[in-house]
Amino acid sequence: MKNKIKNFLLLAFMAISSCAFSQVFTISGELRPRAEYYHGYKTLASKGQKSAFSISQRTRLNLAFEMDKWFSTYISLQDVRTWGSQSQLVANEANGVSLHEAWGEIYMGKKKMGVVKFGRQEIIYDDHRIFGNVGWVQQARSHDAVIFKYRDKSKAEIQLGFAYNQDSQKLIGTVYTVGSSYKTFQSLWIHKDFEKKNLGVSLLALNVGVQASDTNLVGQDIHKVRFTQIFGTHISYNKSKFGLVLNAYAQTGRTAVVKKPLKVFGYLASADLSYKFIKNGSVHLVYEYISGTNQTKTDPSYYRTNHSFNPMFGTNHAFNGFMDYFYVGNHLNSVGLQDLCLKIKYNPDKFSVGGDFHFFFTGNKMQDPTSFAVTAAKPYLGTEIDLYGGYNITKWAALKLGYSHLIASQSMEYLKGGDKNAINNWGYVSLIVNPTFFKHKFKKDTEENQ
């Protein structure tokens, strides 16, 4: 029986390989160890706090196969660990290899105008502000979803996304109990390039449902799915040496609680103006406003609405400073943020260097906790300096490093706790290796190959 199965699989493989379509099979990997030093990372260090140091590593094994006119598949196995988190003699792997991606794409129509992509996948739109893969963190982000894609002759693209999550294959009920996740989402993304791709415009609509749970007066569990929506646009324009990127998003809906959910109304607006002053060198002036709640309001009706914007699935590490003080697992439902930033980048072929200089302010009024009256604290939170660089060792290996330093104000201490006079800094060194272990292209069946 086993021999029959092996022969069948061999014949099937030979049949696929001999058909009149090109196919490519690739085995690749990623090894990314990263050493990091922490002292006041994400929140201010306290007086006398000791610094921390650790080395983490992401390891991936990727399998990709594509038949050019029909379909493609991709599987990415991933292991994320901290060096030393296991004994040298491992009896049982507590945190085994996980499945970061496992998706298939089916092509439809001429020139792949229609595509259905299903399975566990990274979802990235535009500059990662609302949908991103969060690639900086070692585990990254992926979704179990299906996406319908369509691109017309004018190169306009439409994508419809759907997800519905369960923590197991239940036979009764649909209550979802996985923390830090959502129950369902529906998304619509439309993109169009104009004027020889100098101008690009994207529209995004996203509806996210989160499972909320509580108990009633007699102790019975009650569950509700509460929905929030994001609507907005991303616009990019490039002409000669100048560039401009704009983001504008509004958020509505209800907070994820069963009893008396708050209304939600928040918004985000940003502008990134860039100028290429030399070849491979650019300077950027960036301003971003993220709405928050005014803590000095005394009218109870004001607090029936949550005014704080949530970037949802964005790659937030790429925005608002690399020390992750804002919106990286923190600062939600707070006073919002204003970020005025100057960026300088230089990226020739072999190496890259850059510096970001952030000036942070609250997005709305924050109450001064030392005042007996309802008094607003000063809006200035602090300045962060991010310095970074990289060197391409080979086409499949690169070295990256960076150092960040935060100079905090008294208002930052009110917001985050800790000591504004402490030295708050962070640094990292990372080696990124992306080898291709195997790649084979099956030739089309022609008379010369017969």
C-alpha positions as a Markdown table, in Angstrom:
| # | Residue | x | y | z |
|---|---|---|---|---|
| 1 | Met | 0.0 | 0.0 | 0.0 |
| 2 | Lys | 2.8 | 2.4 | 0.9 |
| 3 | Asn | 4.6 | 1.7 | -2.4 |
| 4 | Lys | 1.3 | 2.5 | -4.3 |
| 5 | Ile | 1.0 | 5.8 | -2.5 |
| 6 | Lys | 4.7 | 6.7 | -3.2 |
| 7 | Asn | 4.2 | 5.8 | -6.9 |
| 8 | Phe | 1.0 | 7.9 | -7.1 |
| 9 | Leu | 2.7 | 10.9 | -5.6 |
| 10 | Leu | 5.7 | 10.5 | -7.9 |
| 11 | Leu | 3.4 | 10.3 | -11.0 |
| 12 | Ala | 1.5 | 13.4 | -9.8 |
| 13 | Phe | 4.7 | 15.4 | -9.3 |
| 14 | Met | 5.9 | 14.3 | -12.8 |
| 15 | Ala | 2.6 | 15.3 | -14.3 |
| 16 | Ile | 2.7 | 18.7 | -12.7 |
| 17 | Ser | 6.3 | 19.2 | -13.7 |
| 18 | Ser | 5.7 | 18.3 | -17.3 |
| 19 | Cys | 2.6 | 20.5 | -17.9 |
| 20 | Ala | 2.9 | 23.6 | -20.1 |
| 21 | Phe | 3.1 | 26.1 | -17.3 |
| 22 | Ser | 6.2 | 27.4 | -15.6 |
| 23 | Gln | 6.5 | 26.5 | -11.9 |
| 24 | Val | 8.9 | 27.7 | -9.3 |
| 25 | Phe | 9.7 | 25.9 | -6.0 |
| 26 | Thr | 11.8 | 27.8 | -3.4 |
| 27 | Ile | 13.0 | 26.9 | 0.1 |
| 28 | Ser | 14.3 | 29.9 | 2.0 |
| 29 | Gly | 15.0 | 30.9 | 5.6 |
| 30 | Glu | 15.6 | 33.7 | 8.0 |
| 31 | Leu | 17.9 | 33.9 | 11.0 |
| 32 | Arg | 17.7 | 37.1 | 13.0 |
| 33 | Pro | 19.4 | 37.3 | 16.4 |
| 34 | Arg | 19.1 | 40.7 | 18.0 |
| 35 | Ala | 20.9 | 41.9 | 21.2 |
| 36 | Glu | 19.1 | 44.7 | 23.0 |
| 37 | Tyr | 20.0 | 47.0 | 25.9 |
| 38 | Tyr | 17.2 | 48.5 | 28.0 |
| 39 | His | 17.0 | 51.3 | 30.5 |
| 40 | Gly | 13.7 | 53.2 | 30.3 |
| 41 | Tyr | 12.3 | 51.4 | 27.3 |
| 42 | Lys | 8.5 | 51.9 | 26.8 |
| 43 | Thr | 8.3 | 53.7 | 30.1 |
| 44 | Leu | 10.6 | 56.0 | 32.2 |
| 45 | Ala | 13.2 | 54.3 | 34.4 |
| 46 | Ser | 12.7 | 54.7 | 38.1 |
| 47 | Lys | 15.4 | 56.1 | 40.4 |
| 48 | Gly | 18.2 | 53.5 | 40.8 |
| 49 | Gln | 16.7 | 51.1 | 38.3 |
| 50 | Lys | 19.2 | 48.6 | 36.8 |
| 51 | Ser | 19.5 | 48.2 | 33.1 |
| 52 | Ala | 18.6 | 45.0 | 31.2 |
| 53 | Phe | 20.2 | 43.1 | 28.4 |
| 54 | Ser | 19.0 | 40.2 | 26.4 |
| 55 | Ile | 19.4 | 38.4 | 23.0 |
| 56 | Ser | 16.4 | 37.2 | 21.1 |
| 57 | Gln | 16.2 | 35.3 | 17.8 |
| 58 | Arg | 13.7 | 34.7 | 15.1 |
| 59 | Thr | 14.2 | 31.6 | 12.9 |
| 60 | Arg | 12.0 | 30.9 | 9.9 |
| 61 | Leu | 11.8 | 28.2 | 7.3 |
| 62 | Asn | 9.8 | 29.2 | 4.2 |
| 63 | Leu | 8.4 | 27.0 | 1.5 |
| 64 | Ala | 7.0 | 28.7 | -1.7 |
| 65 | Phe | 5.5 | 27.2 | -4.8 |
| 66 | Glu | 3.9 | 29.0 | -7.8 |
| 67 | Met | 2.3 | 27.8 | -11.0 |
| 68 | Asp | 2.3 | 31.0 | -13.0 |
| 69 | Lys | -1.3 | 30.9 | -14.4 |
| 70 | Trp | -3.0 | 29.0 | -11.7 |
| 71 | Phe | -2.0 | 29.3 | -8.1 |
| 72 | Ser | 0.7 | 29.9 | -5.5 |
| 73 | Thr | 1.3 | 28.7 | -2.0 |
| 74 | Tyr | 3.5 | 29.8 | 0.9 |
| 75 | Ile | 4.3 | 28.3 | 4.3 |
| 76 | Ser | 6.4 | 30.0 | 6.9 |
| 77 | Leu | 7.4 | 28.0 | 10.0 |
| 78 | Gln | 8.7 | 30.2 | 12.9 |
| 79 | Asp | 10.6 | 29.8 | 16.2 |
| 80 | Val | 11.0 | 32.8 | 18.4 |
| 81 | Arg | 13.1 | 32.6 | 21.6 |
| 82 | Thr | 15.4 | 34.4 | 24.0 |
| 83 | Trp | 18.9 | 32.9 | 24.2 |
| 84 | Gly | 19.1 | 30.9 | 27.5 |
| 85 | Ser | 15.3 | 30.6 | 28.0 |
| 86 | Gln | 15.8 | 26.8 | 27.9 |
| 87 | Ser | 18.2 | 24.4 | 29.5 |
| 88 | Gln | 21.0 | 23.0 | 27.5 |
| 89 | Leu | 19.3 | 19.6 | 28.0 |
| 90 | Val | 15.8 | 20.1 | 26.7 |
| 91 | Ala | 13.5 | 17.4 | 27.7 |
| 92 | Asn | 10.3 | 18.9 | 26.3 |
| 93 | Glu | 9.9 | 22.0 | 24.1 |
| 94 | Ala | 7.4 | 24.3 | 25.9 |
| 95 | Asn | 7.2 | 26.8 | 23.0 |
| 96 | Gly | 7.6 | 24.8 | 19.8 |
| 97 | Val | 7.7 | 26.0 | 16.2 |
| 98 | Ser | 4.6 | 28.0 | 15.2 |
| 99 | Leu | 3.0 | 28.6 | 11.9 |
| 100 | His | 3.5 | 32.3 | 11.0 |
| 101 | Glu | 2.0 | 32.0 | 7.5 |
| 102 | Ala | 0.3 | 29.3 | 5.6 |
| 103 | Trp | -1.7 | 30.6 | 2.6 |
| 104 | Gly | -2.7 | 29.8 | -0.9 |
| 105 | Glu | -3.6 | 32.1 | -3.8 |
| 106 | Ile | -5.9 | 31.1 | -6.7 |
| 107 | Tyr | -5.6 | 33.2 | -9.9 |
| 108 | Met | -8.5 | 34.0 | -12.1 |
| 109 | Gly | -8.8 | 35.8 | -15.4 |
| 110 | Lys | -6.1 | 37.1 | -17.7 |
| 111 | Lys | -3.0 | 38.5 | -16.2 |
| 112 | Lys | -4.1 | 37.4 | -12.7 |
| 113 | Met | -6.8 | 40.2 | -12.6 |
| 114 | Gly | -8.6 | 38.3 | -9.9 |
| 115 | Val | -7.0 | 36.6 | -6.9 |
| 116 | Val | -8.4 | 34.7 | -3.9 |
| 117 | Lys | -5.9 | 34.5 | -1.0 |
| 118 | Phe | -6.8 | 32.4 | 1.9 |
| 119 | Gly | -5.2 | 31.1 | 5.1 |
| 120 | Arg | -2.8 | 32.5 | 7.7 |
| 121 | Gln | -1.2 | 35.6 | 6.2 |
| 122 | Glu | 0.4 | 39.0 | 6.8 |
| 123 | Ile | -1.8 | 41.9 | 5.7 |
| 124 | Ile | 0.0 | 45.1 | 4.7 |
| 125 | Tyr | -1.6 | 48.2 | 3.3 |
| 126 | Asp | 0.2 | 51.4 | 2.3 |
| 127 | Asp | 2.7 | 52.5 | 5.0 |
| 128 | His | 1.6 | 50.0 | 7.6 |
| 129 | Arg | -0.3 | 52.7 | 9.6 |
| 130 | Ile | -3.5 | 50.7 | 10.1 |
| 131 | Phe | -2.6 | 47.3 | 8.6 |
| 132 | Gly | 1.0 | 46.1 | 9.0 |
| 133 | Asn | 3.0 | 43.0 | 9.7 |
| 134 | Val | 4.8 | 44.4 | 12.8 |
| 135 | Gly | 8.0 | 42.9 | 11.4 |
| 136 | Trp | 10.2 | 44.6 | 14.0 |
| 137 | Val | 9.0 | 42.4 | 16.8 |
| 138 | Gln | 10.4 | 38.9 | 16.4 |
| 139 | Gln | 7.1 | 37.1 | 16.3 |
| 140 | Ala | 5.5 | 39.6 | 13.8 |
| 141 | Arg | 1.7 | 39.7 | 13.1 |
| 142 | Ser | -0.4 | 37.5 | 10.9 |
| 143 | His | -4.1 | 36.9 | 10.4 |
| 144 | Asp | -6.4 | 34.0 | 9.6 |
| 145 | Ala | -8.4 | 35.5 | 6.7 |
| 146 | Val | -9.5 | 35.4 | 3.1 |
| 147 | Ile | -8.9 | 38.3 | 0.8 |
| 148 | Phe | -10.5 | 38.8 | -2.6 |
| 149 | Lys | -8.3 | 40.9 | -4.9 |
| 150 | Tyr | -9.1 | 42.5 | -8.3 |
| 151 | Arg | -7.0 | 44.7 | -10.5 |
| 152 | Asp | -8.4 | 46.3 | -13.6 |
| 153 | Lys | -6.6 | 47.4 | -16.8 |
| 154 | Ser | -6.0 | 50.9 | -15.4 |
| 155 | Lys | -4.0 | 49.3 | -12.5 |
| 156 | Ala | -6.7 | 50.2 | -10.0 |
| 157 | Glu | -6.8 | 47.6 | -7.2 |
| 158 | Ile | -9.6 | 46.5 | -4.9 |
| 159 | Gln | -9.2 | 44.1 | -2.0 |
| 160 | Leu | -12.0 | 42.7 | 0.2 |
| 161 | Gly | -10.9 | 41.0 | 3.4 |
| 162 | Phe | -12.9 | 38.8 | 5.8 |
| 163 | Ala | -11.9 | 37.0 | 9.1 |
| 164 | Tyr | -14.0 | 35.1 | 11.6 |
| 165 | Asn | -12.2 | 33.6 | 14.7 |
| 166 | Gln | -13.0 | 30.7 | 17.0 |
| 167 | Asp | -10.7 | 29.3 | 19.8 |
| 168 | Ser | -11.8 | 25.8 | 18.9 |
| 169 | Gln | -14.3 | 23.8 | 16.7 |
| 170 | Lys | -17.2 | 24.2 | 19.1 |
| 171 | Leu | -20.5 | 22.4 | 18.5 |
| 172 | Ile | -22.5 | 24.9 | 20.6 |
| 173 | Gly | -22.1 | 28.6 | 20.6 |
| 174 | Thr | -19.5 | 31.0 | 19.1 |
| 175 | Val | -18.0 | 32.7 | 22.2 |
| 176 | Tyr | -14.4 | 33.6 | 21.5 |
| 177 | Thr | -12.0 | 33.6 | 24.5 |
| 178 | Val | -8.6 | 34.2 | 23.0 |
| 179 | Gly | -7.1 | 37.3 | 24.6 |
| 180 | Ser | -5.7 | 40.3 | 22.7 |
| 181 | Ser | -7.5 | 39.3 | 19.5 |
| 182 | Tyr | -10.6 | 40.1 | 17.6 |
| 183 | Lys | -13.7 | 38.0 | 16.8 |
| 184 | Thr | -14.2 | 39.1 | 13.2 |
| 185 | Phe | -13.3 | 41.8 | 10.7 |
| 186 | Gln | -14.3 | 43.0 | 7.3 |
| 187 | Ser | -12.1 | 45.3 | 5.3 |
| 188 | Leu | -12.2 | 47.2 | 1.9 |
| 189 | Trp | -9.0 | 48.6 | 0.4 |
| 190 | Ile | -9.0 | 50.5 | -2.9 |
| 191 | His | -5.8 | 51.9 | -4.5 |
| 192 | Lys | -5.2 | 53.8 | -7.7 |
| 193 | Asp | -2.0 | 55.2 | -9.2 |
| 194 | Phe | -2.2 | 58.4 | -11.3 |
| 195 | Glu | 0.1 | 60.5 | -13.4 |
| 196 | Lys | 2.7 | 57.8 | -14.2 |
| 197 | Lys | 2.6 | 56.7 | -10.6 |
| 198 | Asn | 3.6 | 60.1 | -9.2 |
| 199 | Leu | 0.3 | 60.2 | -7.3 |
| 200 | Gly | -1.1 | 57.2 | -5.4 |
| 201 | Val | -4.4 | 57.3 | -3.5 |
| 202 | Ser | -5.8 | 54.6 | -1.2 |
| 203 | Leu | -9.1 | 54.3 | 0.6 |
| 204 | Leu | -9.6 | 52.0 | 3.6 |
| 205 | Ala | -12.7 | 50.9 | 5.4 |
| 206 | Leu | -12.4 | 48.5 | 8.3 |
| 207 | Asn | -15.0 | 47.0 | 10.6 |
| 208 | Val | -13.6 | 45.1 | 13.6 |
| 209 | Gly | -15.7 | 43.1 | 16.1 |
| 210 | Val | -14.3 | 42.2 | 19.6 |
| 211 | Gln | -15.9 | 39.7 | 21.9 |
| 212 | Ala | -16.9 | 41.2 | 25.2 |
| 213 | Ser | -18.0 | 39.1 | 28.3 |
| 214 | Asp | -19.7 | 39.9 | 31.6 |
| 215 | Thr | -22.2 | 38.4 | 34.0 |
| 216 | Asn | -25.8 | 39.5 | 34.7 |
| 217 | Leu | -27.5 | 40.0 | 38.1 |
| 218 | Val | -28.0 | 36.2 | 38.7 |
| 219 | Gly | -24.4 | 35.3 | 37.7 |
| 220 | Gln | -25.0 | 34.1 | 34.2 |
| 221 | Asp | -22.4 | 34.8 | 31.6 |
| 222 | Ile | -23.4 | 37.2 | 28.8 |
| 223 | His | -21.5 | 37.9 | 25.7 |
| 224 | Lys | -21.6 | 40.6 | 23.0 |
| 225 | Val | -19.5 | 41.4 | 20.0 |
| 226 | Arg | -18.9 | 45.1 | 19.9 |
| 227 | Phe | -17.8 | 46.8 | 16.6 |
| 228 | Thr | -15.5 | 49.7 | 15.8 |
| 229 | Gln | -14.9 | 51.1 | 12.4 |
| 230 | Ile | -12.0 | 53.0 | 10.7 |
| 231 | Phe | -12.4 | 55.0 | 7.5 |
| 232 | Gly | -9.7 | 56.9 | 5.8 |
| 233 | Thr | -7.2 | 57.6 | 3.1 |
| 234 | His | -3.5 | 57.4 | 2.4 |
| 235 | Ile | -2.1 | 59.7 | -0.3 |
| 236 | Ser | 1.4 | 59.7 | -1.7 |
| 237 | Tyr | 2.9 | 62.1 | -4.2 |
| 238 | Asn | 6.4 | 62.3 | -5.7 |
| 239 | Lys | 7.7 | 64.9 | -8.1 |
| 240 | Ser | 11.4 | 65.4 | -8.9 |
| 241 | Lys | 13.2 | 65.7 | -5.5 |
| 242 | Phe | 10.0 | 66.3 | -3.4 |
| 243 | Gly | 7.6 | 63.9 | -1.8 |
| 244 | Leu | 4.5 | 64.2 | 0.3 |
| 245 | Val | 2.6 | 61.4 | 2.2 |
| 246 | Leu | -0.7 | 62.2 | 3.9 |
| 247 | Asn | -2.8 | 60.0 | 6.2 |
| 248 | Ala | -6.3 | 60.8 | 7.5 |
| 249 | Tyr | -8.4 | 58.3 | 9.4 |
| 250 | Ala | -11.6 | 58.5 | 11.6 |
| 251 | Gln | -12.7 | 55.9 | 14.1 |
| 252 | Thr | -16.3 | 55.2 | 15.2 |
| 253 | Gly | -18.3 | 52.4 | 16.9 |
| 254 | Arg | -18.5 | 51.1 | 20.5 |
| 255 | Thr | -16.0 | 50.0 | 23.1 |
| 256 | Ala | -15.7 | 46.3 | 23.8 |
| 257 | Val | -17.7 | 46.0 | 27.0 |
| 258 | Val | -21.1 | 44.3 | 27.5 |
| 259 | Lys | -22.8 | 46.8 | 29.8 |
| 260 | Lys | -23.0 | 50.5 | 28.8 |
| 261 | Pro | -20.4 | 50.5 | 26.1 |
| 262 | Leu | -19.0 | 53.9 | 25.3 |
| 263 | Lys | -19.3 | 55.5 | 21.9 |
| 264 | Val | -16.0 | 55.8 | 20.0 |
| 265 | Phe | -14.9 | 58.8 | 18.0 |
| 266 | Gly | -11.3 | 59.4 | 17.3 |
| 267 | Tyr | -9.1 | 60.5 | 14.4 |
| 268 | Leu | -5.6 | 60.5 | 13.1 |
| 269 | Ala | -4.0 | 62.9 | 10.6 |
| 270 | Ser | -0.3 | 63.1 | 9.5 |
| 271 | Ala | 1.9 | 64.7 | 6.8 |
| 272 | Asp | 5.4 | 63.6 | 5.7 |
| 273 | Leu | 7.1 | 66.2 | 3.5 |
| 274 | Ser | 10.5 | 64.9 | 2.1 |
| 275 | Tyr | 13.3 | 66.4 | 0.0 |
| 276 | Lys | 16.2 | 64.5 | -1.7 |
| 277 | Phe | 19.1 | 66.8 | -1.0 |
| 278 | Ile | 21.7 | 64.4 | -2.5 |
| 279 | Lys | 21.6 | 61.0 | -4.3 |
| 280 | Asn | 20.3 | 58.4 | -1.9 |
| 281 | Gly | 19.9 | 61.0 | 0.8 |
| 282 | Ser | 16.7 | 62.6 | 2.0 |
| 283 | Val | 15.3 | 64.8 | 4.8 |
| 284 | His | 11.8 | 64.5 | 6.1 |
| 285 | Leu | 9.6 | 66.8 | 8.1 |
| 286 | Val | 6.8 | 64.8 | 9.7 |
| 287 | Tyr | 3.8 | 65.9 | 11.8 |
| 288 | Glu | 1.2 | 63.4 | 13.2 |
| 289 | Tyr | -1.8 | 64.1 | 15.4 |
| 290 | Ile | -3.6 | 61.2 | 17.2 |
| 291 | Ser | -6.7 | 62.2 | 19.1 |
| 292 | Gly | -7.1 | 61.5 | 22.8 |
| 293 | Thr | -9.4 | 62.2 | 25.7 |
| 294 | Asn | -9.4 | 65.6 | 27.5 |
| 295 | Gln | -8.8 | 64.7 | 31.1 |
| 296 | Thr | -9.8 | 68.2 | 32.3 |
| 297 | Lys | -13.4 | 67.9 | 31.2 |
| 298 | Thr | -15.9 | 67.9 | 34.1 |
| 299 | Asp | -19.1 | 67.3 | 32.1 |
| 300 | Pro | -20.1 | 63.5 | 32.6 |
| 301 | Ser | -21.6 | 63.4 | 29.1 |
| 302 | Tyr | -18.2 | 64.0 | 27.6 |
| 303 | Tyr | -16.9 | 60.7 | 29.0 |
| 304 | Arg | -19.7 | 58.7 | 27.3 |
| 305 | Thr | -17.6 | 58.8 | 24.2 |
| 306 | Asn | -14.0 | 57.5 | 24.0 |
| 307 | His | -12.1 | 60.1 | 22.0 |
| 308 | Ser | -8.9 | 58.2 | 21.8 |
| 309 | Phe | -7.9 | 56.8 | 18.4 |
| 310 | Asn | -6.6 | 53.2 | 18.2 |
| 311 | Pro | -4.3 | 52.4 | 15.2 |
| 312 | Met | -5.6 | 48.8 | 15.3 |
| 313 | Phe | -3.2 | 46.5 | 13.4 |
| 314 | Gly | -0.6 | 49.1 | 12.5 |
| 315 | Thr | 3.2 | 48.6 | 12.7 |
| 316 | Asn | 3.4 | 51.2 | 15.4 |
| 317 | His | 7.1 | 50.7 | 16.1 |
| 318 | Ala | 7.7 | 52.5 | 12.8 |
| 319 | Phe | 6.0 | 55.6 | 14.1 |
| 320 | Asn | 6.3 | 57.9 | 17.1 |
| 321 | Gly | 9.8 | 56.8 | 18.1 |
| 322 | Phe | 11.7 | 53.5 | 18.3 |
| 323 | Met | 11.6 | 53.4 | 22.1 |
| 324 | Asp | 7.9 | 52.4 | 21.8 |
| 325 | Tyr | 6.5 | 54.8 | 24.3 |
| 326 | Phe | 3.3 | 55.2 | 22.3 |
| 327 | Tyr | 0.8 | 52.6 | 20.9 |
| 328 | Val | 3.1 | 49.6 | 21.1 |
| 329 | Gly | 1.0 | 47.7 | 23.7 |
| 330 | Asn | 0.4 | 50.9 | 25.6 |
| 331 | His | -1.0 | 54.5 | 25.5 |
| 332 | Leu | -4.5 | 53.3 | 24.3 |
| 333 | Asn | -7.5 | 55.2 | 25.7 |
| 334 | Ser | -5.3 | 58.0 | 26.9 |
| 335 | Val | -4.6 | 61.7 | 26.0 |
| 336 | Gly | -3.5 | 61.0 | 22.4 |
| 337 | Leu | -0.3 | 62.3 | 20.9 |
| 338 | Gln | 1.3 | 65.0 | 18.7 |
| 339 | Asp | 4.6 | 64.0 | 17.1 |
| 340 | Leu | 6.7 | 66.6 | 15.3 |
| 341 | Cys | 9.7 | 64.8 | 13.8 |
| 342 | Leu | 12.7 | 65.6 | 11.7 |
| 343 | Lys | 14.3 | 62.6 | 9.8 |
| 344 | Ile | 17.5 | 62.5 | 7.9 |
| 345 | Lys | 18.4 | 59.4 | 5.9 |
| 346 | Tyr | 21.3 | 58.4 | 3.7 |
| 347 | Asn | 21.1 | 55.0 | 1.9 |
| 348 | Pro | 23.9 | 54.2 | -0.6 |
| 349 | Asp | 24.3 | 50.6 | -1.9 |
| 350 | Lys | 26.3 | 49.0 | 0.9 |
| 351 | Phe | 25.3 | 50.8 | 4.0 |
| 352 | Ser | 22.7 | 53.2 | 5.5 |
| 353 | Val | 22.6 | 55.7 | 8.3 |
| 354 | Gly | 19.8 | 57.9 | 9.6 |
| 355 | Gly | 18.6 | 59.9 | 12.5 |
| 356 | Asp | 15.0 | 60.7 | 13.7 |
| 357 | Phe | 14.4 | 63.6 | 16.1 |
| 358 | His | 10.9 | 63.5 | 17.7 |
| 359 | Phe | 9.3 | 66.2 | 19.8 |
| 360 | Phe | 6.3 | 64.8 | 21.6 |
| 361 | Phe | 3.2 | 66.6 | 22.9 |
| 362 | Thr | -0.1 | 65.4 | 24.3 |
| 363 | Gly | -3.0 | 65.2 | 21.7 |
| 364 | Asn | -5.4 | 66.5 | 24.3 |
| 365 | Lys | -5.3 | 68.1 | 27.8 |
| 366 | Met | -3.8 | 65.9 | 30.5 |
| 367 | Gln | -4.7 | 66.6 | 34.1 |
| 368 | Asp | -1.9 | 67.7 | 36.5 |
| 369 | Pro | -2.1 | 65.1 | 39.3 |
| 370 | Thr | -0.3 | 67.4 | 41.7 |
| 371 | Ser | -3.0 | 70.1 | 41.5 |
| 372 | Phe | -6.1 | 70.0 | 43.8 |
| 373 | Ala | -8.1 | 71.8 | 41.1 |
| 374 | Val | -8.8 | 70.5 | 37.6 |
| 375 | Thr | -5.7 | 71.9 | 36.0 |
| 376 | Ala | -4.0 | 70.9 | 32.7 |
| 377 | Ala | -0.4 | 69.8 | 32.8 |
| 378 | Lys | 2.0 | 71.2 | 30.2 |
| 379 | Pro | 1.5 | 69.5 | 26.8 |
| 380 | Tyr | 5.2 | 68.9 | 26.1 |
| 381 | Leu | 6.2 | 65.3 | 26.9 |
| 382 | Gly | 9.8 | 65.1 | 25.8 |
| 383 | Thr | 12.3 | 64.6 | 23.0 |
| 384 | Glu | 13.5 | 61.3 | 21.6 |
| 385 | Ile | 16.6 | 60.9 | 19.4 |
| 386 | Asp | 16.8 | 57.7 | 17.3 |
| 387 | Leu | 20.1 | 57.0 | 15.5 |
| 388 | Tyr | 20.5 | 53.9 | 13.3 |
| 389 | Gly | 22.6 | 52.4 | 10.6 |
| 390 | Gly | 23.1 | 49.2 | 8.6 |
| 391 | Tyr | 25.6 | 47.4 | 6.4 |
| 392 | Asn | 24.8 | 44.9 | 3.7 |
| 393 | Ile | 27.4 | 42.2 | 4.2 |
| 394 | Thr | 26.2 | 40.1 | 1.2 |
| 395 | Lys | 23.0 | 40.0 | -0.8 |
| 396 | Trp | 21.6 | 37.6 | 1.9 |
| 397 | Ala | 23.1 | 39.0 | 5.1 |
| 398 | Ala | 23.0 | 42.4 | 6.8 |
| 399 | Leu | 24.1 | 44.0 | 10.0 |
| 400 | Lys | 21.9 | 46.6 | 11.7 |
| 401 | Leu | 22.3 | 48.7 | 14.8 |
| 402 | Gly | 20.7 | 51.6 | 16.6 |
| 403 | Tyr | 20.7 | 53.8 | 19.7 |
| 404 | Ser | 17.8 | 55.8 | 21.1 |
| 405 | His | 17.8 | 58.4 | 23.9 |
| 406 | Leu | 14.7 | 60.0 | 25.5 |
| 407 | Ile | 14.8 | 63.4 | 27.3 |
| 408 | Ala | 11.6 | 63.5 | 29.3 |
| 409 | Ser | 9.6 | 66.3 | 30.8 |
| 410 | Gln | 7.6 | 66.5 | 34.0 |
| 411 | Ser | 4.4 | 65.7 | 32.0 |
| 412 | Met | 6.0 | 62.5 | 30.7 |
| 413 | Glu | 6.6 | 61.5 | 34.3 |
| 414 | Tyr | 2.9 | 62.2 | 35.1 |
| 415 | Leu | 1.9 | 60.1 | 32.1 |
| 416 | Lys | 4.3 | 57.2 | 32.4 |
| 417 | Gly | 5.5 | 57.2 | 36.0 |
| 418 | Gly | 9.2 | 56.7 | 36.7 |
| 419 | Asp | 11.8 | 59.4 | 36.9 |
| 420 | Lys | 12.3 | 62.1 | 34.2 |
| 421 | Asn | 15.8 | 62.7 | 35.5 |
| 422 | Ala | 16.9 | 59.1 | 35.0 |
| 423 | Ile | 18.9 | 58.2 | 31.9 |
| 424 | Asn | 16.3 | 56.7 | 29.5 |
| 425 | Asn | 18.0 | 54.9 | 26.6 |
| 426 | Trp | 17.9 | 51.8 | 24.5 |
| 427 | Gly | 20.2 | 50.2 | 21.9 |
| 428 | Tyr | 20.3 | 47.2 | 19.7 |
| 429 | Val | 22.6 | 45.2 | 17.3 |
| 430 | Ser | 21.0 | 42.7 | 14.9 |
| 431 | Leu | 22.3 | 40.3 | 12.3 |
| 432 | Ile | 19.8 | 39.4 | 9.6 |
| 433 | Val | 20.5 | 36.4 | 7.4 |
| 434 | Asn | 18.0 | 35.5 | 4.6 |
| 435 | Pro | 19.5 | 32.4 | 2.7 |
| 436 | Thr | 17.8 | 30.7 | -0.2 |
| 437 | Phe | 18.5 | 27.0 | 0.4 |
| 438 | Phe | 16.9 | 25.7 | -2.8 |
| 439 | Lys | 15.3 | 27.2 | -5.9 |
| 440 | His | 14.2 | 25.3 | -9.0 |
| 441 | Lys | 12.2 | 26.5 | -12.0 |
| 442 | Phe | 10.5 | 23.9 | -14.0 |
| 443 | Lys | 10.7 | 24.8 | -17.7 |
| 444 | Lys | 7.7 | 25.0 | -19.9 |
| 445 | Asp | 7.0 | 22.0 | -22.1 |
| 446 | Thr | 8.2 | 22.9 | -25.6 |
| 447 | Glu | 9.4 | 20.9 | -28.6 |
| 448 | Glu | 13.0 | 21.6 | -27.6 |
| 449 | Asn | 12.5 | 20.0 | -24.2 |
| 450 | Gln | 10.7 | 16.9 | -25.5 |
